[in-house]
Amino acid sequence: MGEGRSNEEGGSRSGRGRGPVAIAAVAGVLALTALGMVSCGNSGGGNGVQFWQRNDAASNACPRPASLTGSEFNAQETGLRALRRAAFRGDFFAQLELGGRYAAIRATDKNIEDPIESSTWYAMALANDEGYAPINRVDRGGFGGWRPLSKYDDCRAYERHTAYQRLDRQLGQMTREEQEAVRDRVIYILSTQDAYGYRTLARLHDGLYGPFGEPEDNREAREAWGRNAGGNSRDRNRRGYHSATNLFQRNDVDAYLYNYLAVQTGDVGAYVLLKDFERSAPSRGQYQGFVETKARQWTPPFEFYPNAAPRSGVPFSDESRPRGDAYEYALGRMGGELPFLHVGRALRYLGITDNVANRPEDLSKRQIETLEAMLGHPMEGRLSYVERVRAIQMAAINGSSEAQLVLAVMYAEGIGLPADYARAFKWFEEAARQGSPEAKFAMSSYFALGVSGVADQDKAQAVALRIDSALSGFGPSAGRLQAVLAQVSRSQQRR
């Protein structure tokens, strides 16, 4: 009896002990299920709770619209232009897509394969803060790599992880000149994005940030440097991505320069960041005078995006459209102040026309479409002011001394393009190198007067250029030279 009662009581106690445990277990399962149900964006369209993270693209990559990922072999050029428009405006995913297209990851893109262009857009995506700015600011700890909240941050991190790998591999197979071409293209694209672009360039050169301007403690930044100490299911590279992290060399002068250029756009936030930069290290404030001079001399690597087309014949369109009051005013002056004859000469130099067109009406629709195709613009058959400017720029880039002289004057006077004395001097110099007497006369004026930050006053150089210009038969220079020689003669007589 006593033993039976004892067993009975033990069973009762055991039952009572199992009850709370069972309830706790059920509650735990329900809680886990609830967390899985409230999670947003799980891969696979609601596969429920994941206790580990797969390392394949299907599970980790961010989704893309079908219009971007579908087969478009018959409309390839149209698709590329749409992507480039979005990428020039700073769309992170469009930049990634362009990197993949030009890397020819898909078989249908083999005809446009271009490692330099692919690396350019992977670098742009890595520098884009849309790729690393956090959406969730909640500590998403957990076990086994489980992520109970939105996976948008995670998929972007995976995309950047993959972009770092591909960029490093491509740059590692390039010559130094090809790597410089990638860097120059990135600098040009960012320089067309006003204050935002200059601030990004400043971060790319600032040693206090990650390799592509992300926060120094960013997971992908640490991985790129080979400093990743964390562990998850992903195969993390502990040796780093040497080629990718060395695309932009860190130095305080260039970081200061780009912060300063951002301020020159009139952006108030850029001014705040510049002051913060000056205070961030004791030595940084001392560069101010030097950087101001360098900023006046700075010009982007290109006039517009390189117009060379790959073997496919699909051109790299420049989607950086002029914006702001200064650009609009300068463009408005093209019609009334720049004789169309100069555009006509540029078109003949480029082989678009056989004769020099004196008026826009002298051009056929096919000739205008040829120019638009060379620029990668939609072929509308209407010559815009921007395309007139591009025609002169393209002729100048391709070696026309006449177009170089015209372009220099356009920059000096603010016609078609906002006034920029540094670029004006650059193109006067290019034209003078080809023997243009007018360009030599213009340069002599620069040296005679001295233009702050562009050309120091150098009377001897001014006289030498005037003599050279006069000997080439340029009238105003010859007259000015006689006055200079008469002044020199009087000075010698007084002695």
TORSELUM-774615 format. One record per residue (C-alpha): residue in three letters; y, x, z. Coordinates in steps of 0.1 Angstrom, whole numbers, plus 2048, in hexadecimal, padded with zeros to 3 digits. Layout:
<atoms>
@type->ALA, v->Y, u->X, w->Z .
...
</atoms>
This chain:
<atoms>
@type->MET, v->800, u->800, w->800 .
@type->GLY, v->818, u->81B, w->80B .
@type->GLU, v->80F, u->830, w->7EC .
@type->GLY, v->813, u->813, w->7D5 .
@type->ARG, v->834, u->80B, w->7E5 .
@type->SER, v->83E, u->830, w->7E1 .
@type->ASN, v->835, u->82F, w->7BC .
@type->GLU, v->847, u->80F, w->7B7 .
@type->GLU, v->866, u->81C, w->7C8 .
@type->GLY, v->864, u->83D, w->7B4 .
@type->GLY, v->861, u->829, w->793 .
@type->SER, v->87E, u->814, w->79D .
@type->ARG, v->893, u->832, w->7A5 .
@type->SER, v->888, u->842, w->784 .
@type->GLY, v->891, u->823, w->772 .
@type->ARG, v->8B3, u->822, w->782 .
@type->GLY, v->8B8, u->847, w->77A .
@type->ARG, v->8AF, u->842, w->755 .
@type->GLY, v->8C6, u->824, w->752 .
@type->PRO, v->8E7, u->837, w->754 .
@type->VAL, v->8DA, u->853, w->73E .
@type->ALA, v->8D0, u->83B, w->724 .
@type->ILE, v->8F1, u->829, w->726 .
@type->ALA, v->903, u->84B, w->723 .
@type->ALA, v->8EE, u->855, w->705 .
@type->VAL, v->8F5, u->834, w->6F3 .
@type->ALA, v->91A, u->837, w->6FB .
@type->GLY, v->91A, u->85B, w->6ED .
@type->VAL, v->90A, u->850, w->6CD .
@type->LEU, v->922, u->833, w->6CA .
@type->ALA, v->940, u->84A, w->6D0 .
@type->LEU, v->933, u->863, w->6B6 .
@type->THR, v->92E, u->846, w->69D .
@type->ALA, v->951, u->839, w->6A4 .
@type->LEU, v->961, u->85B, w->69F .
@type->GLY, v->94E, u->85E, w->67E .
@type->MET, v->95A, u->83C, w->673 .
@type->VAL, v->97E, u->844, w->67A .
@type->SER, v->97D, u->865, w->668 .
@type->CYS, v->991, u->865, w->648 .
@type->GLY, v->986, u->873, w->627 .
@type->ASN, v->963, u->87E, w->62E .
@type->SER, v->952, u->88D, w->610 .
@type->GLY, v->939, u->878, w->5FF .
@type->GLY, v->94B, u->858, w->604 .
@type->GLY, v->941, u->850, w->628 .
@type->ASN, v->922, u->865, w->630 .
@type->GLY, v->929, u->85F, w->655 .
@type->VAL, v->92A, u->87A, w->66F .
@type->GLN, v->924, u->89E, w->663 .
@type->PHE, v->919, u->8B7, w->67D .
@type->TRP, v->91C, u->8D4, w->665 .
@type->GLN, v->931, u->8DD, w->647 .
@type->ARG, v->921, u->8E4, w->626 .
@type->ASN, v->930, u->901, w->611 .
@type->ASP, v->92F, u->8F1, w->5EF .
@type->ALA, v->94D, u->8E5, w->5DB .
@type->ALA, v->941, u->8C1, w->5DA .
@type->SER, v->942, u->8BF, w->5FF .
@type->ASN, v->962, u->8D2, w->606 .
@type->ALA, v->97A, u->8D1, w->5E8 .
@type->CYS, v->996, u->8B8, w->5E6 .
@type->PRO, v->990, u->89B, w->5CE .
@type->ARG, v->9A2, u->89A, w->5AD .
@type->PRO, v->9AD, u->87D, w->596 .
@type->ALA, v->995, u->877, w->57A .
@type->SER, v->9B2, u->87C, w->562 .
@type->LEU, v->9B4, u->8A1, w->56C .
@type->THR, v->98F, u->8A9, w->56F .
@type->GLY, v->980, u->895, w->552 .
@type->SER, v->978, u->8A5, w->530 .
@type->GLU, v->998, u->8A8, w->51C .
@type->PHE, v->98E, u->8C0, w->500 .
@type->ASN, v->99F, u->8AB, w->4E6 .
@type->ALA, v->9BF, u->8A8, w->4FB .
@type->GLN, v->9BF, u->8CA, w->50B .
@type->GLU, v->9E3, u->8D4, w->503 .
@type->THR, v->9F0, u->8B2, w->50F .
@type->GLY, v->9DD, u->8B6, w->530 .
@type->LEU, v->9E9, u->8DA, w->535 .
@type->ARG, v->A0D, u->8D0, w->530 .
@type->ALA, v->A0A, u->8B3, w->549 .
@type->LEU, v->9FA, u->8CC, w->562 .
@type->ARG, v->A15, u->8E5, w->55C .
@type->ARG, v->A31, u->8CC, w->562 .
@type->ALA, v->A22, u->8C3, w->583 .
@type->ALA, v->A1B, u->8E7, w->58C .
@type->PHE, v->A3E, u->8F2, w->585 .
@type->ARG, v->A4A, u->8D7, w->59C .
@type->GLY, v->A34, u->8E5, w->5B8 .
@type->ASP, v->A15, u->8CF, w->5B7 .
@type->PHE, v->9FA, u->8E3, w->5CA .
@type->PHE, v->9DC, u->8D2, w->5B9 .
@type->ALA, v->9EB, u->8D6, w->596 .
@type->GLN, v->9EF, u->8FB, w->59C .
@type->LEU, v->9CB, u->8FE, w->5A7 .
@type->GLU, v->9C0, u->8EA, w->588 .
@type->LEU, v->9D3, u->902, w->572 .
@type->GLY, v->9C4, u->920, w->583 .
@type->GLY, v->9A1, u->911, w->57C .
@type->ARG, v->9AA, u->907, w->558 .
@type->TYR, v->9B6, u->92A, w->54E .
@type->ALA, v->999, u->939, w->560 .
@type->ALA, v->982, u->925, w->549 .
@type->ILE, v->96C, u->918, w->565 .
@type->ARG, v->964, u->8FB, w->54E .
@type->ALA, v->953, u->903, w->52D .
@type->THR, v->96C, u->8ED, w->51A .
@type->ASP, v->989, u->904, w->526 .
@type->LYS, v->97A, u->925, w->517 .
@type->ASN, v->993, u->924, w->4FA .
@type->ILE, v->9B1, u->927, w->512 .
@type->GLU, v->9A2, u->940, w->52A .
@type->ASP, v->9BD, u->958, w->537 .
@type->PRO, v->9B8, u->96B, w->558 .
@type->ILE, v->9DD, u->973, w->55C .
@type->GLU, v->9E8, u->94F, w->559 .
@type->SER, v->9CB, u->944, w->56F .
@type->SER, v->9D5, u->95D, w->58A .
@type->THR, v->9F9, u->952, w->588 .
@type->TRP, v->9F1, u->92E, w->591 .
@type->TYR, v->9D8, u->937, w->5AC .
@type->ALA, v->9F3, u->94D, w->5BB .
@type->MET, v->A0C, u->930, w->5B8 .
@type->ALA, v->9F4, u->919, w->5CA .
@type->LEU, v->9EE, u->931, w->5E6 .
@type->ALA, v->A14, u->935, w->5EB .
@type->ASN, v->A19, u->90F, w->5EB .
@type->ASP, v->A1E, u->901, w->60E .
@type->GLU, v->A0E, u->8E1, w->602 .
@type->GLY, v->9ED, u->8F3, w->605 .
@type->TYR, v->9F0, u->8FE, w->629 .
@type->ALA, v->A09, u->8E8, w->63B .
@type->PRO, v->9F4, u->8D5, w->655 .
@type->ILE, v->9F1, u->8AF, w->653 .
@type->ASN, v->9DD, u->8AC, w->673 .
@type->ARG, v->9ED, u->8BD, w->691 .
@type->VAL, v->9D1, u->8B2, w->6A9 .
@type->ASP, v->9B8, u->8CC, w->6B6 .
@type->ARG, v->99A, u->8C4, w->6A2 .
@type->GLY, v->981, u->8D7, w->6B6 .
@type->GLY, v->95C, u->8CD, w->6B7 .
@type->PHE, v->93A, u->8DB, w->6B4 .
@type->GLY, v->928, u->8E7, w->695 .
@type->GLY, v->947, u->8E5, w->67F .
@type->TRP, v->949, u->8C0, w->683 .
@type->ARG, v->96C, u->8B2, w->67A .
@type->PRO, v->971, u->88E, w->687 .
@type->LEU, v->994, u->88A, w->678 .
@type->SER, v->9A3, u->88B, w->655 .
@type->LYS, v->994, u->8A5, w->63E .
@type->TYR, v->9B3, u->8AA, w->629 .
@type->ASP, v->9BC, u->8CA, w->63B .
@type->ASP, v->999, u->8D6, w->638 .
@type->CYS, v->996, u->8D0, w->612 .
@type->ARG, v->9B7, u->8E2, w->60C .
@type->ALA, v->9AB, u->8FF, w->621 .
@type->TYR, v->98B, u->901, w->60C .
@type->GLU, v->9A0, u->900, w->5EC .
@type->ARG, v->9B5, u->91D, w->5F8 .
@type->HIS, v->996, u->930, w->603 .
@type->THR, v->988, u->92C, w->5E0 .
@type->ALA, v->9A9, u->935, w->5CF .
@type->TYR, v->9AB, u->955, w->5E3 .
@type->GLN, v->988, u->95E, w->5D8 .
@type->ARG, v->98F, u->958, w->5B3 .
@type->LEU, v->9B2, u->968, w->5B3 .
@type->ASP, v->9A4, u->987, w->5C4 .
@type->ARG, v->988, u->98A, w->5AB .
@type->GLN, v->99F, u->986, w->58D .
@type->LEU, v->9B9, u->99E, w->59A .
@type->GLY, v->99E, u->9B8, w->5A2 .
@type->GLN, v->994, u->9B8, w->57D .
@type->MET, v->9B8, u->9BD, w->570 .
@type->THR, v->9CD, u->9DC, w->568 .
@type->ARG, v->9EC, u->9E3, w->57C .
@type->GLU, v->A01, u->9D6, w->55E .
@type->GLU, v->9EE, u->9B5, w->55E .
@type->GLN, v->9F2, u->9B1, w->584 .
@type->GLU, v->A18, u->9B7, w->57F .
@type->ALA, v->A18, u->99C, w->564 .
@type->VAL, v->A09, u->983, w->57D .
@type->ARG, v->A23, u->98D, w->598 .
@type->ASP, v->A40, u->98A, w->57F .
@type->ARG, v->A34, u->967, w->574 .
@type->VAL, v->A32, u->95B, w->598 .
@type->ILE, v->A55, u->969, w->59F .
@type->TYR, v->A63, u->957, w->581 .
@type->ILE, v->A54, u->935, w->589 .
@type->LEU, v->A60, u->936, w->5AD .
@type->SER, v->A82, u->942, w->5A2 .
@type->THR, v->A86, u->921, w->58E .
@type->GLN, v->A80, u->90C, w->5AE .
@type->ASP, v->AA2, u->913, w->5BE .
@type->ALA, v->AA3, u->919, w->5E4 .
@type->TYR, v->A7F, u->90F, w->5EA .
@type->GLY, v->A72, u->928, w->5D1 .
@type->TYR, v->A88, u->944, w->5DF .
@type->ARG, v->A7D, u->93C, w->602 .
@type->THR, v->A58, u->93E, w->5F7 .
@type->LEU, v->A5F, u->960, w->5E6 .
@type->ALA, v->A6F, u->96C, w->607 .
@type->ARG, v->A4F, u->963, w->61A .
@type->LEU, v->A39, u->974, w->600 .
@type->HIS, v->A4B, u->995, w->608 .
@type->ASP, v->A4F, u->98F, w->62D .
@type->GLY, v->A35, u->9A2, w->643 .
@type->LEU, v->A38, u->987, w->65E .
@type->TYR, v->A26, u->96E, w->648 .
@type->GLY, v->A03, u->96C, w->638 .
@type->PRO, v->9FB, u->97C, w->616 .
@type->PHE, v->A09, u->95E, w->603 .
@type->GLY, v->A24, u->952, w->61C .
@type->GLU, v->A0E, u->93D, w->632 .
@type->PRO, v->A0F, u->940, w->658 .
@type->GLU, v->A00, u->961, w->663 .
@type->ASP, v->9E5, u->950, w->677 .
@type->ASN, v->9DA, u->93A, w->65B .
@type->ARG, v->9B4, u->93B, w->657 .
@type->GLU, v->9B5, u->943, w->632 .
@type->ALA, v->9D0, u->95E, w->638 .
@type->ARG, v->9BA, u->96F, w->652 .
@type->GLU, v->99C, u->96D, w->63C .
@type->ALA, v->9B0, u->97C, w->61F .
@type->TRP, v->9B9, u->999, w->635 .
@type->GLY, v->996, u->99C, w->642 .
@type->ARG, v->9A0, u->993, w->665 .
@type->ASN, v->98D, u->973, w->669 .
@type->ALA, v->97B, u->973, w->68A .
@type->GLY, v->972, u->94E, w->68A .
@type->GLY, v->950, u->941, w->681 .
@type->ASN, v->946, u->921, w->66F .
@type->SER, v->92D, u->918, w->655 .
@type->ARG, v->941, u->927, w->639 .
@type->ASP, v->939, u->949, w->62D .
@type->ARG, v->959, u->95B, w->637 .
@type->ASN, v->963, u->97C, w->626 .
@type->ARG, v->969, u->995, w->642 .
@type->ARG, v->974, u->9B1, w->62A .
@type->GLY, v->992, u->99E, w->61D .
@type->TYR, v->9A0, u->999, w->5FB .
@type->HIS, v->9B2, u->9BA, w->5F4 .
@type->SER, v->9BE, u->9B3, w->5D0 .
@type->ALA, v->9CC, u->991, w->5D9 .
@type->THR, v->9DE, u->99C, w->5F9 .
@type->ASN, v->9EF, u->9B9, w->5E7 .
@type->LEU, v->9FD, u->9A5, w->5CA .
@type->PHE, v->A1F, u->9A4, w->5DD .
@type->GLN, v->A29, u->9C2, w->5F1 .
@type->ARG, v->A39, u->9BC, w->613 .
@type->ASN, v->A5C, u->9CA, w->619 .
@type->ASP, v->A7A, u->9BE, w->62C .
@type->VAL, v->A93, u->9C4, w->610 .
@type->ASP, v->A82, u->9AD, w->5F7 .
@type->ALA, v->A7C, u->993, w->612 .
@type->TYR, v->AA1, u->994, w->61B .
@type->LEU, v->AAB, u->993, w->5F6 .
@type->TYR, v->A99, u->973, w->5EF .
@type->ASN, v->AA5, u->962, w->60F .
@type->TYR, v->AC8, u->96C, w->603 .
@type->LEU, v->AC3, u->95E, w->5E0 .
@type->ALA, v->AB7, u->93E, w->5F0 .
@type->VAL, v->AD8, u->93C, w->603 .
@type->GLN, v->AEB, u->941, w->5E3 .
@type->THR, v->ADE, u->920, w->5D5 .
@type->GLY, v->AF2, u->90E, w->5F0 .
@type->ASP, v->AD4, u->904, w->605 .
@type->VAL, v->ADE, u->900, w->629 .
@type->GLY, v->ABB, u->904, w->636 .
@type->ALA, v->AB8, u->925, w->624 .
@type->TYR, v->AD6, u->932, w->637 .
@type->VAL, v->AC5, u->929, w->658 .
@type->LEU, v->AA5, u->93B, w->64D .
@type->LEU, v->ABA, u->959, w->642 .
@type->LYS, v->ACA, u->95C, w->664 .
@type->ASP, v->AA8, u->958, w->675 .
@type->PHE, v->A9A, u->974, w->65E .
@type->GLU, v->AB7, u->98B, w->668 .
@type->ARG, v->AAF, u->986, w->68D .
@type->SER, v->A89, u->988, w->68A .
@type->ALA, v->A89, u->9AE, w->68B .
@type->PRO, v->AA4, u->9C7, w->697 .
@type->SER, v->AA5, u->9DA, w->676 .
@type->ARG, v->AA8, u->9BD, w->65E .
@type->GLY, v->ACD, u->9B5, w->663 .
@type->GLN, v->AD7, u->9D8, w->656 .
@type->TYR, v->ACD, u->9D0, w->632 .
@type->GLN, v->AE9, u->9B6, w->62D .
@type->GLY, v->B01, u->9CA, w->617 .
@type->PHE, v->AE6, u->9DA, w->603 .
@type->VAL, v->AD4, u->9B9, w->5FC .
@type->GLU, v->AF5, u->9A7, w->5F2 .
@type->THR, v->AFA, u->9C2, w->5D7 .
@type->LYS, v->AD5, u->9BF, w->5CC .
@type->ALA, v->AD7, u->999, w->5CA .
@type->ARG, v->AF4, u->99B, w->5B1 .
@type->GLN, v->ADE, u->9B2, w->59B .
@type->TRP, v->ABE, u->99E, w->59E .
@type->THR, v->AB1, u->98C, w->580 .
@type->PRO, v->A90, u->979, w->57C .
@type->PRO, v->A75, u->98C, w->569 .
@type->PHE, v->A78, u->974, w->54B .
@type->GLU, v->A92, u->95F, w->539 .
@type->PHE, v->A78, u->943, w->538 .
@type->TYR, v->A53, u->942, w->53C .
@type->PRO, v->A41, u->95B, w->525 .
@type->ASN, v->A3E, u->94A, w->503 .
@type->ALA, v->A20, u->95D, w->4F8 .
@type->ALA, v->A03, u->945, w->4F2 .
@type->PRO, v->9DE, u->94D, w->4F7 .
@type->ARG, v->9C6, u->950, w->4DA .
@type->SER, v->9C1, u->92A, w->4DD .
@type->GLY, v->9E4, u->924, w->4D1 .
@type->VAL, v->9EC, u->90E, w->4EE .
@type->PRO, v->A0D, u->91C, w->4FB .
@type->PHE, v->A18, u->921, w->51F .
@type->SER, v->A33, u->907, w->522 .
@type->ASP, v->A50, u->90E, w->538 .
@type->GLU, v->A55, u->8EF, w->54D .
@type->SER, v->A72, u->8FC, w->561 .
@type->ARG, v->A8D, u->8E4, w->556 .
@type->PRO, v->AB2, u->8EC, w->55D .
@type->ARG, v->ABF, u->8D8, w->57B .
@type->GLY, v->ADE, u->8D5, w->58F .
@type->ASP, v->B03, u->8D1, w->585 .
@type->ALA, v->B07, u->8F5, w->57A .
@type->TYR, v->AEB, u->8F3, w->561 .
@type->GLU, v->AF5, u->8D1, w->554 .
@type->TYR, v->B19, u->8DD, w->54F .
@type->ALA, v->B0E, u->8FD, w->53E .
@type->LEU, v->AF7, u->8EA, w->527 .
@type->GLY, v->B12, u->8D1, w->51E .
@type->ARG, v->B27, u->8EE, w->511 .
@type->MET, v->B0D, u->8F7, w->4F7 .
@type->GLY, v->B17, u->8DC, w->4DE .
@type->GLY, v->B3D, u->8E4, w->4DD .
@type->GLU, v->B40, u->909, w->4E5 .
@type->LEU, v->B22, u->91B, w->4D6 .
@type->PRO, v->B22, u->91A, w->4B0 .
@type->PHE, v->B01, u->90D, w->4A4 .
@type->LEU, v->B00, u->92A, w->48C .
@type->HIS, v->AF2, u->940, w->4A8 .
@type->VAL, v->AD6, u->928, w->4AE .
@type->GLY, v->ACF, u->928, w->489 .
@type->ARG, v->ACD, u->94E, w->488 .
@type->ALA, v->AB5, u->94E, w->4A5 .
@type->LEU, v->A9F, u->935, w->494 .
@type->ARG, v->A9F, u->94A, w->474 .
@type->TYR, v->A96, u->969, w->488 .
@type->LEU, v->A79, u->957, w->498 .
@type->GLY, v->A6C, u->94E, w->475 .
@type->ILE, v->A71, u->928, w->47A .
@type->THR, v->A8A, u->925, w->45E .
@type->ASP, v->A8F, u->939, w->43E .
@type->ASN, v->AB5, u->935, w->43E .
@type->VAL, v->ACF, u->934, w->459 .
@type->ALA, v->AD6, u->910, w->463 .
@type->ASN, v->AFB, u->90A, w->469 .
@type->ARG, v->AF7, u->8E7, w->478 .
@type->PRO, v->ADB, u->8D5, w->48C .
@type->GLU, v->AD9, u->8BD, w->46E .
@type->ASP, v->ACD, u->8DA, w->458 .
@type->LEU, v->AAC, u->8DC, w->46B .
@type->SER, v->A8E, u->8C7, w->461 .
@type->LYS, v->A79, u->8B5, w->47A .
@type->ARG, v->A5C, u->8CC, w->473 .
@type->GLN, v->A72, u->8EB, w->47B .
@type->ILE, v->A7D, u->8DC, w->49C .
@type->GLU, v->A59, u->8D3, w->4A4 .
@type->THR, v->A4F, u->8F7, w->49C .
@type->LEU, v->A67, u->904, w->4B6 .
@type->GLU, v->A5C, u->8EA, w->4CF .
@type->ALA, v->A38, u->8F4, w->4CA .
@type->MET, v->A41, u->919, w->4CF .
@type->LEU, v->A51, u->910, w->4F0 .
@type->GLY, v->A35, u->8F9, w->4FB .
@type->HIS, v->A4C, u->8DB, w->4FB .
@type->PRO, v->A42, u->8B8, w->4F0 .
@type->MET, v->A47, u->8B6, w->4CA .
@type->GLU, v->A62, u->89C, w->4C8 .
@type->GLY, v->A75, u->8A9, w->4AA .
@type->ARG, v->A97, u->8A8, w->4BC .
@type->LEU, v->AA8, u->8C9, w->4C4 .
@type->SER, v->AB5, u->8C7, w->4E8 .
@type->TYR, v->AD0, u->8DE, w->4F7 .
@type->VAL, v->AB4, u->8EE, w->50C .
@type->GLU, v->AA1, u->8F6, w->4ED .
@type->ARG, v->ABF, u->905, w->4DC .
@type->VAL, v->AC3, u->91C, w->4FA .
@type->ARG, v->A9E, u->924, w->4F9 .
@type->ALA, v->AA0, u->92D, w->4D4 .
@type->ILE, v->ABA, u->947, w->4DB .
@type->GLN, v->AA7, u->954, w->4FA .
@type->MET, v->A87, u->957, w->4E6 .
@type->ALA, v->A98, u->96A, w->4CA .
@type->ALA, v->AA8, u->981, w->4E4 .
@type->ILE, v->A87, u->987, w->4F5 .
@type->ASN, v->A76, u->98F, w->4D4 .
@type->GLY, v->A90, u->9AA, w->4CB .
@type->SER, v->AAD, u->99A, w->4B8 .
@type->SER, v->ACC, u->9AF, w->4C2 .
@type->GLU, v->AE2, u->992, w->4B5 .
@type->ALA, v->AD1, u->979, w->4CC .
@type->GLN, v->AD3, u->991, w->4E9 .
@type->LEU, v->AF8, u->994, w->4E4 .
@type->VAL, v->AFD, u->96E, w->4E1 .
@type->LEU, v->AE7, u->969, w->501 .
@type->ALA, v->AFC, u->982, w->514 .
@type->VAL, v->B1C, u->970, w->50A .
@type->MET, v->B0C, u->94F, w->515 .
@type->TYR, v->B05, u->95D, w->537 .
@type->ALA, v->B27, u->96D, w->53A .
@type->GLU, v->B39, u->94C, w->531 .
@type->GLY, v->B21, u->933, w->540 .
@type->ILE, v->B19, u->922, w->51F .
@type->GLY, v->AF6, u->913, w->51D .
@type->LEU, v->AED, u->925, w->53D .
@type->PRO, v->B00, u->929, w->55E .
@type->ALA, v->B15, u->948, w->55F .
@type->ASP, v->B02, u->966, w->56B .
@type->TYR, v->B12, u->989, w->567 .
@type->ALA, v->AF2, u->99C, w->570 .
@type->ARG, v->ADF, u->98B, w->553 .
@type->ALA, v->AFD, u->98E, w->53C .
@type->PHE, v->AFE, u->9B4, w->542 .
@type->LYS, v->AD8, u->9B6, w->53D .
@type->TRP, v->ADA, u->9A7, w->51B .
@type->PHE, v->AFA, u->9BA, w->511 .
@type->GLU, v->AE6, u->9D9, w->51A .
@type->GLU, v->AC8, u->9CE, w->505 .
@type->ALA, v->ADE, u->9C7, w->4E7 .
@type->ALA, v->AF1, u->9E8, w->4EB .
@type->ARG, v->ACF, u->9FB, w->4ED .
@type->GLN, v->AC9, u->9ED, w->4C9 .
@type->GLY, v->AEB, u->9FA, w->4BE .
@type->SER, v->B01, u->9DB, w->4C0 .
@type->PRO, v->B25, u->9E7, w->4C0 .
@type->GLU, v->B31, u->9C6, w->4CF .
@type->ALA, v->B19, u->9CA, w->4EC .
@type->LYS, v->B24, u->9EE, w->4F2 .
@type->PHE, v->B48, u->9E2, w->4F3 .
@type->ALA, v->B3F, u->9C7, w->50C .
@type->MET, v->B2D, u->9E0, w->522 .
@type->SER, v->B4B, u->9F7, w->521 .
@type->SER, v->B5F, u->9DB, w->530 .
@type->TYR, v->B46, u->9D7, w->54C .
@type->PHE, v->B48, u->9FC, w->554 .
@type->ALA, v->B6E, u->9FD, w->550 .
@type->LEU, v->B74, u->9E0, w->569 .
@type->GLY, v->B55, u->9E3, w->57F .
@type->VAL, v->B42, u->9C3, w->587 .
@type->SER, v->B38, u->9C1, w->5AB .
@type->GLY, v->B12, u->9C5, w->5AF .
@type->VAL, v->B0C, u->9C7, w->589 .
@type->ALA, v->B1D, u->9E6, w->57B .
@type->ASP, v->B31, u->9FF, w->58F .
@type->GLN, v->B53, u->A0A, w->582 .
@type->ASP, v->B4D, u->A28, w->56C .
@type->LYS, v->B6B, u->A32, w->556 .
@type->ALA, v->B58, u->A4E, w->544 .
@type->GLN, v->B3B, u->A37, w->53A .
@type->ALA, v->B55, u->A1D, w->52F .
@type->VAL, v->B66, u->A36, w->517 .
@type->ALA, v->B45, u->A42, w->50A .
@type->LEU, v->B3A, u->A1F, w->501 .
@type->ARG, v->B5C, u->A17, w->4F2 .
@type->ILE, v->B59, u->A36, w->4DB .
@type->ASP, v->B36, u->A2D, w->4D1 .
@type->SER, v->B41, u->A09, w->4CA .
@type->ALA, v->B5E, u->A15, w->4B5 .
@type->LEU, v->B4A, u->A2D, w->4A1 .
@type->SER, v->B33, u->A10, w->499 .
@type->GLY, v->B51, u->9FE, w->48A .
@type->PHE, v->B59, u->9E4, w->4A4 .
@type->GLY, v->B7E, u->9DC, w->4A0 .
@type->PRO, v->B89, u->9D2, w->4C3 .
@type->SER, v->B78, u->9F1, w->4D0 .
@type->ALA, v->B89, u->A08, w->4B7 .
@type->GLY, v->BAB, u->9FA, w->4C1 .
@type->ARG, v->BA4, u->9FE, w->4E6 .
@type->LEU, v->B97, u->A21, w->4E0 .
@type->GLN, v->BB8, u->A2B, w->4D0 .
@type->ALA, v->BCB, u->A1F, w->4EF .
@type->VAL, v->BB4, u->A33, w->506 .
@type->LEU, v->BB7, u->A52, w->4F1 .
@type->ALA, v->BDD, u->A4E, w->4F0 .
@type->GLN, v->BDE, u->A4B, w->516 .
@type->VAL, v->BC8, u->A6A, w->51A .
@type->SER, v->BDF, u->A7E, w->502 .
@type->ARG, v->BFE, u->A74, w->516 .
@type->SER, v->BED, u->A7F, w->536 .
@type->GLN, v->BE6, u->AA1, w->528 .
@type->GLN, v->C0A, u->AA5, w->51B .
@type->ARG, v->C17, u->A9E, w->53E .
@type->ARG, v->C03, u->ABB, w->54B .
</atoms>
